[in-house]
Amino acid sequence: ACKFKDAKEELDRIRHDTADQTLDAHQHARWFAMHGSCVWTLGDGEQAAADDFIKAADLYEDDDNLAAARVRGLLLKSMVADAMAAAQNALRRFPNSLAVWGFWVNARTLGG
């Protein structure tokens, strides 16, 4: 957990120092995905982490890990049907992505 705490502090510093001015769209999206991972791992709020994951996917759609992050965020919000739809869409776009397949399995398992 200490590494995630350190990472979250570094991400917060980056956000403060750049004020989103020097990050391109992909970097900005990855910031949200990494921040969400830290928030979730540290137990700082599932809803906040879910919002970060979904925001990351909204900011940059051409990355399989961010597509998987959307599914993760929707699952954390208990929006299983939406998560399943997002996972199926991500599988169509990124059929070879381990991250997408992993969260598709999670969504399918929770969806029954």
C-alpha positions as CSV (number, residue, x, y, z in Angstrom):
1,A,0.0,0.0,0.0
2,C,2.9,2.4,0.6
3,K,3.9,2.3,-3.1
4,F,0.3,3.2,-4.0
5,K,0.3,6.1,-1.5
6,D,3.6,7.3,-2.9
7,A,2.3,7.0,-6.5
8,K,-0.9,8.9,-5.6
9,E,1.1,11.7,-4.0
10,E,3.2,11.9,-7.1
11,L,0.2,11.9,-9.4
12,D,-1.3,14.7,-7.3
13,R,1.9,16.6,-7.6
14,I,1.9,16.2,-11.4
15,R,-1.7,17.4,-11.6
16,H,-0.8,20.4,-9.5
17,D,2.4,21.2,-11.4
18,T,0.9,20.8,-14.9
19,A,-2.6,22.1,-14.2
20,D,-3.5,19.9,-17.2
21,Q,-1.8,22.3,-19.5
22,T,1.1,20.1,-20.6
23,L,-0.6,16.7,-20.8
24,D,-1.9,15.5,-24.1
25,A,-5.2,13.7,-24.2
26,H,-3.7,10.3,-23.8
27,Q,-1.5,11.3,-20.9
28,H,-4.4,13.1,-19.2
29,A,-6.5,9.9,-19.6
30,R,-3.7,7.7,-18.2
31,W,-3.4,10.1,-15.3
32,F,-7.0,9.4,-14.4
33,A,-6.6,5.6,-14.8
34,M,-3.5,5.6,-12.6
35,H,-5.1,7.8,-10.0
36,G,-8.2,5.6,-9.9
37,S,-6.0,2.6,-9.3
38,C,-4.3,4.3,-6.4
39,V,-7.6,5.5,-4.9
40,W,-9.2,2.1,-5.2
41,T,-6.2,0.2,-3.8
42,L,-5.8,2.6,-0.9
43,G,-9.5,2.2,0.0
44,D,-10.1,5.9,-0.5
45,G,-13.5,5.4,-2.1
46,E,-14.8,3.0,-4.7
47,Q,-17.0,5.7,-6.3
48,A,-14.2,8.1,-6.6
49,A,-12.0,5.4,-8.2
50,A,-14.9,4.4,-10.5
51,D,-15.4,8.1,-11.6
52,D,-11.6,8.3,-12.4
53,F,-11.7,5.0,-14.5
54,I,-14.8,6.2,-16.5
55,K,-13.3,9.7,-17.0
56,A,-10.1,8.1,-18.3
57,A,-12.0,6.1,-20.9
58,D,-14.1,9.2,-21.9
59,L,-10.9,11.2,-22.5
60,Y,-9.2,8.8,-24.8
61,E,-11.0,6.0,-26.6
62,D,-8.2,4.4,-28.6
63,D,-6.5,2.5,-25.8
64,D,-7.4,-1.0,-24.7
65,N,-6.4,-0.4,-21.1
66,L,-8.6,2.6,-20.9
67,A,-11.5,0.7,-22.5
68,A,-11.0,-1.9,-19.7
69,A,-10.9,0.9,-17.2
70,R,-14.4,1.9,-18.3
71,V,-15.6,-1.6,-17.6
72,R,-13.9,-1.6,-14.2
73,G,-15.5,1.8,-13.3
74,L,-18.9,0.6,-14.2
75,L,-18.5,-2.6,-12.2
76,L,-17.4,-0.5,-9.2
77,K,-20.6,1.5,-9.6
78,S,-22.6,-1.8,-9.7
79,M,-23.8,-1.0,-13.2
80,V,-23.3,-4.5,-14.4
81,A,-25.4,-4.4,-17.6
82,D,-23.6,-1.2,-18.7
83,A,-20.3,-2.8,-17.8
84,M,-21.2,-5.9,-19.9
85,A,-22.1,-3.7,-22.9
86,A,-18.9,-1.7,-22.5
87,A,-16.9,-4.9,-22.3
88,Q,-18.5,-6.4,-25.4
89,N,-17.8,-3.1,-27.3
90,A,-14.2,-3.1,-26.1
91,L,-13.8,-6.7,-27.2
92,R,-14.9,-5.8,-30.7
93,R,-12.4,-3.0,-30.8
94,F,-9.5,-4.8,-29.0
95,P,-10.0,-8.5,-29.5
96,N,-6.4,-9.3,-28.4
97,S,-6.3,-7.3,-25.2
98,L,-5.8,-9.2,-22.0
99,A,-7.0,-6.3,-19.9
100,V,-10.3,-6.2,-21.9
101,W,-10.8,-9.9,-21.7
102,G,-10.1,-9.9,-17.9
103,F,-12.8,-7.3,-17.2
104,W,-15.2,-8.9,-19.7
105,V,-14.9,-12.1,-17.6
106,N,-15.5,-10.1,-14.4
107,A,-18.6,-8.4,-16.0
108,R,-19.9,-11.7,-17.3
109,T,-19.4,-13.4,-13.9
110,L,-21.2,-10.6,-12.0
111,G,-23.9,-10.5,-14.6
112,G,-24.7,-14.1,-14.4
